[in-house]
Amino acid sequence: MNADTAPDVVAETRAWIEKFVIGLGLCPFAAAPFNAGRVGVSVCDQDDTDGVYQAFLTALFELFTSDPSELETSLLVVPQGLASFDDYLDMLEMLQLAVREAGAEGMVQVASFHPDYRFADAAADDPANFTNRSPYPMFHLIREDGLAAALESVADPDAIPARNIARLRGLGGDGIRTLLAQIKDQ
């Protein structure tokens, strides 16, 4: 990736968060930090396992050494690598192990998003998969304490996944693809 494309990747990722994640109400916790500028988006320009791993460690360090009032949560976007969902899942497992080995388990969790995300029990074309589909492979680093505080402000947080699945199935594959195309064309 050349340096000129990273701003485009960040812009598209931010548009996806704003119009898709927040716009569809998929994450009731996303709007406040996003609108306050406390969601970091970094782009990994590497396409190999070691490069992605190092970029993740850098993002994790940045999250832990930043004031939560300035950086509450962070996305590491990998536009050149991990195109295969299986390779992505292998990398996710490696990164979750890195969190444990760093002694950060219970302090940060890694949420997963990929263009071909597919729940184990879902058909490939099930709109429910779009709850975790993103424009690029990415890893969302979430501070556990911030998540716990956000959960306290939401009535029945356990109902969020079922509500999201119903919302996306209601939109249907064509509706979702139309919305995503609009976001990409901005």
Buried (B, 14 or more C-beta within 10 A) or exposed (E): BEEEEBEEBBEBBBBBBBBBBBBBEBBBBBBBBBEEEBBBBBBBBBBEBEBBBEBBEEBBEBBBEBEBEEBBBBBBBBBBBBBEBEBBBEBBEEBBEBBEEBEBEEBBBBBBBBBEBBEEEEEEEBBBBBBBBBBBBBBBBBBEEBBEEBEEEEEEBEEBEEEBBEBBBEBEBEEBEEBBEEBEEE
